[in-house]
Amino acid sequence: MKNVTAFKMITIMLLIFAFMVISINESFAFEKYLKTEDAKVQEVTGGFTLILYGGRYLDDIETIAILDREGDKYTFEPYAPEFNYKIKKGVPAKEALAEAEKFVSQNSSFRRAQLGKIIDDQGNIIGFEVRPLYFPLTYGVTNVLDVDYWFKDSKVIVKIKLVPSVEMMLRDGGRSKDSDK
């Protein structure tokens, strides 16, 4: 009899705990990540706030340009110190694309720029990214960036970092841990 009562108490406590966890997760909704897709130049129309991230020195590979469509309900904000990026408001589409491509092409291993569209959870294009692609012999991959976009409050937070293999290569000077032996 005592085992049945203990079992009921544990079951009730687990149900209460599960309910609390679900309630907390719903009240502190997880951020929604946005997806990106390849874009065509013809899709880039209107005015933009141009965010130029990186480019701190001539061969800086952690560099990307983001075109934040003006007049919509979204504002892009890099998850980085302000000295890592510059913002230019009111830039027409053609000028924004030209400046973005010039900005990301500064590295000596630059191969070409890749244009991507940033899409909200309703399927609307809310911005664009222009990222550099490099010769694969230099860094082992052509796309060295890992970029995440997600909603937080009324902003689109942008987190930019190097892919782990490139970060490790640059940090360790291209040496593997076994090469020290």
C-alpha positions as CSV (number, residue, x, y, z in Angstrom):
1,M,0.0,0.0,0.0
2,K,2.8,2.4,0.9
3,N,4.5,1.7,-2.5
4,V,1.3,2.6,-4.4
5,T,1.0,5.9,-2.5
6,A,4.7,6.7,-3.0
7,F,4.3,5.9,-6.7
8,K,1.3,8.2,-7.0
9,M,3.1,11.0,-5.2
10,I,6.2,10.7,-7.5
11,T,3.9,10.6,-10.5
12,I,2.1,13.7,-9.4
13,M,5.4,15.5,-8.7
14,L,6.8,14.6,-12.1
15,L,3.7,15.8,-13.8
16,I,3.9,19.1,-11.9
17,F,7.6,19.4,-12.8
18,A,6.8,18.7,-16.5
19,F,4.0,21.3,-16.5
20,M,6.4,23.9,-15.0
21,V,9.1,23.2,-17.6
22,I,6.6,23.5,-20.4
23,S,5.2,26.7,-19.0
24,I,8.7,28.2,-18.6
25,N,9.7,27.3,-22.2
26,E,6.5,28.9,-23.6
27,S,6.9,32.1,-21.6
28,F,10.6,32.5,-22.5
29,A,10.2,31.4,-26.1
30,F,13.3,30.3,-27.8
31,E,14.7,32.6,-30.4
32,K,13.6,31.7,-34.0
33,Y,16.5,31.2,-36.3
34,L,16.1,32.7,-39.8
35,K,17.1,30.9,-42.9
36,T,19.1,32.1,-45.9
37,E,19.0,31.1,-49.5
38,D,20.9,32.1,-52.6
39,A,19.7,35.3,-54.1
40,K,19.7,37.0,-57.5
41,V,20.9,40.6,-58.0
42,Q,17.5,41.5,-59.4
43,E,15.9,40.7,-56.0
44,V,17.9,43.5,-54.3
45,T,15.6,46.6,-54.6
46,G,14.8,49.6,-52.5
47,G,16.9,51.2,-49.8
48,F,19.1,49.6,-47.2
49,T,21.0,50.1,-44.1
50,L,24.4,48.7,-45.0
51,I,26.3,46.8,-42.2
52,L,29.9,46.2,-43.0
53,Y,31.3,43.7,-40.5
54,G,35.0,43.0,-40.2
55,G,37.5,44.5,-42.6
56,R,39.6,45.5,-39.6
57,Y,42.8,44.9,-41.6
58,L,43.6,44.1,-45.2
59,D,43.5,40.3,-45.1
60,D,40.7,40.0,-42.5
61,I,38.7,36.9,-43.5
62,E,36.0,37.4,-40.9
63,T,34.2,39.9,-43.1
64,I,30.7,40.1,-44.4
65,A,28.2,42.8,-45.6
66,I,24.6,42.8,-44.6
67,L,21.9,44.8,-46.3
68,D,19.1,45.5,-43.9
69,R,15.9,46.4,-45.9
70,E,14.7,49.9,-44.7
71,G,11.1,50.5,-44.0
72,D,10.2,47.1,-42.6
73,K,9.7,46.1,-39.0
74,Y,13.1,44.5,-38.6
75,T,16.4,46.0,-37.5
76,F,19.6,44.0,-37.8
77,E,22.2,44.1,-35.0
78,P,25.5,42.3,-35.0
79,Y,26.3,40.4,-31.9
80,A,29.7,42.0,-31.6
81,P,31.5,45.1,-30.2
82,E,30.7,48.2,-32.2
83,F,34.3,48.6,-33.3
84,N,33.9,45.4,-35.4
85,Y,31.4,46.9,-37.8
86,K,30.2,50.1,-39.5
87,I,26.7,51.1,-40.4
88,K,25.5,53.3,-43.3
89,K,21.8,54.2,-43.5
90,G,19.8,55.1,-46.6
91,V,21.9,53.4,-49.2
92,P,20.1,52.6,-52.5
93,A,20.2,48.9,-53.6
94,K,22.7,49.3,-56.5
95,E,25.1,51.3,-54.4
96,A,24.7,49.0,-51.4
97,L,25.6,46.0,-53.5
98,A,28.6,47.6,-55.1
99,E,30.0,48.8,-51.8
100,A,29.3,45.4,-50.2
101,E,31.1,43.5,-52.9
102,K,34.1,45.9,-52.8
103,F,34.2,45.6,-49.0
104,V,34.3,41.8,-48.9
105,S,36.8,41.5,-51.7
106,Q,39.8,43.0,-49.9
107,N,41.5,39.7,-49.0
108,S,44.3,38.5,-51.3
109,S,42.6,35.0,-51.5
110,F,39.2,36.4,-52.4
111,R,37.6,34.4,-55.2
112,R,34.1,35.8,-55.6
113,A,31.2,37.3,-53.6
114,Q,28.1,35.2,-52.7
115,L,24.7,36.9,-52.5
116,G,22.2,35.4,-50.1
117,K,18.7,36.5,-49.0
118,I,17.6,36.5,-45.4
119,I,14.1,35.2,-44.9
120,D,11.7,35.7,-42.0
121,D,9.4,33.1,-40.6
122,Q,6.6,34.3,-43.0
123,G,8.7,33.8,-46.1
124,N,9.5,37.5,-46.6
125,I,12.9,38.7,-47.7
126,I,14.0,41.0,-44.9
127,G,17.6,41.6,-46.0
128,F,20.6,40.3,-47.9
129,E,24.1,39.2,-47.1
130,V,27.2,39.5,-49.3
131,R,29.9,37.1,-48.1
132,P,33.3,36.4,-49.5
133,L,34.3,33.1,-50.9
134,Y,38.0,32.3,-51.0
135,F,40.3,30.0,-52.9
136,P,40.0,26.6,-51.1
137,L,43.8,26.1,-51.1
138,T,44.3,29.0,-48.7
139,Y,41.9,28.1,-45.9
140,G,40.8,24.6,-46.8
141,V,37.2,25.7,-47.6
142,T,35.7,28.4,-49.8
143,N,33.2,29.6,-47.3
144,V,35.0,30.4,-44.0
145,L,32.0,32.0,-42.2
146,D,29.4,30.6,-39.9
147,V,26.6,33.2,-39.7
148,D,23.4,32.8,-37.7
149,Y,20.4,35.2,-37.8
150,W,17.7,35.0,-35.2
151,F,14.9,37.1,-33.8
152,K,15.2,38.5,-30.3
153,D,12.6,41.0,-29.3
154,S,12.1,43.2,-32.4
155,K,15.6,42.8,-33.7
156,V,17.5,40.3,-35.9
157,I,20.6,39.4,-34.1
158,V,23.5,38.4,-36.3
159,K,26.3,36.2,-34.9
160,I,29.3,35.9,-37.2
161,K,32.2,33.6,-36.6
162,L,34.8,31.5,-38.5
163,V,34.0,27.9,-39.2
164,P,35.8,25.8,-36.6
165,S,38.4,24.2,-39.0
166,V,39.5,27.7,-40.2
167,E,39.6,29.1,-36.7
168,M,41.7,26.2,-35.5
169,M,44.0,26.5,-38.5
170,L,44.6,30.3,-37.9
171,R,45.0,29.9,-34.2
172,D,47.4,27.0,-34.4
173,G,49.3,28.3,-37.4
174,G,48.1,25.4,-39.6
175,R,49.8,22.8,-37.3
176,S,47.9,19.9,-36.0
177,K,48.4,18.8,-32.4
178,D,50.2,15.7,-33.5
179,S,52.8,17.8,-35.4
180,D,54.3,19.0,-32.1
181,K,55.4,15.5,-31.2
